Amino acid sequence: MKIRLSRSVTIAALTLAAAGCVHAEIAMSGKVSQIFEFGNDGHGIVRDVKVHYGSLVIPSGTAHSEFDPNHMTPVSEAWNAVIPESAEIHWVSADGKTHNVTAPIRSFVHQPSCFDGFRFMFVDDHVDLYVISRKGDCTKLFDVKTTKVFSSKREQ
């Protein structure tokens, strides 16, 4: 009797774990509601900002592809999109140099149920990337935190 009960508990636990993995994989492979924030934390203007995020090119529109240094996120957009393996990030810094960076986006999303989006902060010659995630039990839409997960800055 104890063995049957133990097997039943084990089977139930494995079934729940598998269901959780399937749910996480569906969230990673299907479209997910996301926020994208953009800002300039550097000293000079950045322009011609384009992020190729799967089939999206963001920020959308030409009016939002240039950012003065203001240390805030002046532009945010929301999209339903698949989280791609990587994103191609392009911009021109104040010194006229063109920058191209590839960031492994999907690897930064550890809890799809808490994932809320990304913040792209341009800092002159590099970009810092933050994950925006919901705090606590992940049910409160406005209780979020940002965590820096990537920087293209090269150590000198």
C-alpha positions as CSV (number, residue, x, y, z in Angstrom):
1,M,0.0,0.0,0.0
2,K,2.8,2.4,0.9
3,I,4.6,1.6,-2.3
4,R,1.5,2.4,-4.4
5,L,0.9,5.6,-2.6
6,S,4.6,6.6,-3.0
7,R,4.4,5.8,-6.7
8,S,1.2,7.8,-7.1
9,V,2.8,10.8,-5.4
10,T,6.0,10.5,-7.5
11,I,3.9,10.2,-10.7
12,A,1.8,13.2,-9.7
13,A,5.0,15.3,-8.9
14,L,6.6,14.4,-12.2
15,T,3.4,15.2,-14.1
16,L,3.2,18.6,-12.5
17,A,6.9,19.3,-13.2
18,A,6.5,18.3,-16.8
19,A,3.4,20.4,-17.2
20,G,5.3,23.4,-15.7
21,C,8.1,22.9,-18.3
22,V,5.6,22.6,-21.1
23,H,3.9,25.8,-19.9
24,A,7.3,27.6,-19.7
25,E,8.2,26.4,-23.2
26,I,4.9,27.5,-24.6
27,A,5.4,31.0,-23.1
28,M,8.9,31.1,-24.6
29,S,7.8,30.0,-28.1
30,G,4.5,31.8,-28.4
31,K,3.7,35.5,-28.4
32,V,4.1,37.2,-25.1
33,S,2.9,40.6,-24.1
34,Q,6.1,42.7,-23.6
35,I,7.2,46.3,-22.8
36,F,10.2,47.8,-24.6
37,E,11.8,50.8,-23.0
38,F,14.5,53.0,-24.6
39,G,16.7,55.7,-23.2
40,N,20.1,57.4,-23.3
41,D,22.2,57.3,-20.2
42,G,25.3,58.7,-22.0
43,H,26.8,62.2,-22.6
44,G,25.8,62.7,-26.2
45,I,22.8,62.2,-28.5
46,V,22.3,58.7,-30.0
47,R,20.4,58.4,-33.3
48,D,19.2,55.9,-35.8
49,V,18.4,53.4,-33.1
50,K,17.0,50.2,-34.4
51,V,16.5,46.9,-32.5
52,H,15.7,43.9,-34.7
53,Y,13.7,41.7,-32.2
54,G,12.5,38.7,-34.1
55,S,10.1,40.1,-36.8
56,L,9.8,43.4,-35.0
57,V,11.9,46.5,-35.7
58,I,11.7,48.8,-32.6
59,P,11.3,51.5,-31.6
60,S,8.7,51.9,-34.2
61,G,8.6,55.1,-36.3
62,T,11.4,57.5,-37.1
63,A,10.4,60.0,-34.5
64,H,11.6,57.7,-31.8
65,S,15.0,56.6,-33.2
66,E,16.9,59.5,-31.6
67,F,17.5,60.1,-27.9
68,D,19.0,63.0,-26.1
69,P,21.0,62.2,-22.9
70,N,18.4,62.4,-20.1
71,H,19.1,59.3,-18.0
72,M,15.4,58.3,-18.2
73,T,13.4,56.0,-20.5
74,P,11.5,58.5,-22.6
75,V,10.1,56.0,-25.0
76,S,8.2,52.8,-24.3
77,E,6.2,50.5,-26.5
78,A,4.2,47.4,-25.8
79,W,3.9,44.5,-28.3
80,N,2.8,40.9,-28.4
81,A,5.9,39.1,-29.7
82,V,7.8,35.9,-29.6
83,I,11.0,36.2,-27.5
84,P,13.8,35.6,-30.1
85,E,17.0,33.9,-29.4
86,S,18.9,37.1,-30.0
87,A,18.3,40.8,-30.9
88,E,20.4,42.9,-33.2
89,I,20.9,46.4,-31.8
90,H,22.1,49.3,-34.0
91,W,22.7,53.0,-33.2
92,V,24.9,55.9,-34.1
93,S,26.7,57.6,-31.2
94,A,27.3,61.4,-30.9
95,D,30.8,61.0,-32.4
96,G,29.3,59.6,-35.6
97,K,30.4,56.0,-35.1
98,T,27.9,53.2,-36.0
99,H,27.5,50.5,-33.4
100,N,26.1,47.0,-33.9
101,V,25.6,44.6,-31.1
102,T,24.0,41.1,-30.8
103,A,22.4,40.3,-27.4
104,P,21.3,36.8,-26.5
105,I,17.8,37.9,-25.5
106,R,16.1,34.6,-24.7
107,S,18.8,33.5,-22.3
108,F,17.9,36.4,-20.0
109,V,14.3,35.3,-19.5
110,H,14.4,32.8,-16.6
111,Q,10.8,33.0,-15.5
112,P,8.4,33.5,-18.4
113,S,5.4,34.0,-16.1
114,C,7.2,37.0,-14.4
115,F,8.7,38.5,-17.6
116,D,7.5,41.9,-18.5
117,G,9.9,43.2,-21.1
118,F,13.3,44.8,-21.8
119,R,14.9,48.2,-21.3
120,F,17.6,49.3,-23.7
121,M,19.8,52.1,-22.3
122,F,22.3,53.6,-24.7
123,V,25.5,54.9,-23.2
124,D,27.5,56.5,-25.9
125,D,29.5,53.6,-27.4
126,H,27.7,50.8,-25.7
127,V,24.2,49.6,-24.7
128,D,23.1,48.2,-21.4
129,L,20.1,45.8,-21.4
130,Y,17.8,45.3,-18.5
131,V,15.1,42.7,-17.9
132,I,11.8,44.1,-16.6
133,S,10.0,41.6,-14.4
134,R,7.1,41.5,-12.1
135,K,7.9,41.2,-8.4
136,G,6.7,38.7,-5.8
137,D,4.1,36.2,-7.1
138,C,4.3,37.9,-10.6
139,T,0.6,38.8,-10.6
140,K,0.9,42.6,-10.1
141,L,1.4,44.3,-13.4
142,F,2.7,47.6,-11.9
143,D,5.0,46.2,-9.3
144,V,8.1,45.6,-11.4
145,K,11.9,45.6,-11.1
146,T,14.6,46.0,-13.6
147,T,17.8,43.9,-13.6
148,K,20.8,44.7,-15.7
149,V,21.6,41.5,-17.6
150,F,23.9,42.6,-20.5
151,S,26.3,45.3,-21.4
152,S,28.2,45.7,-24.7
153,K,30.9,47.8,-22.9
154,R,34.4,46.6,-23.6
155,E,36.8,46.7,-20.7
156,Q,39.8,48.9,-21.4
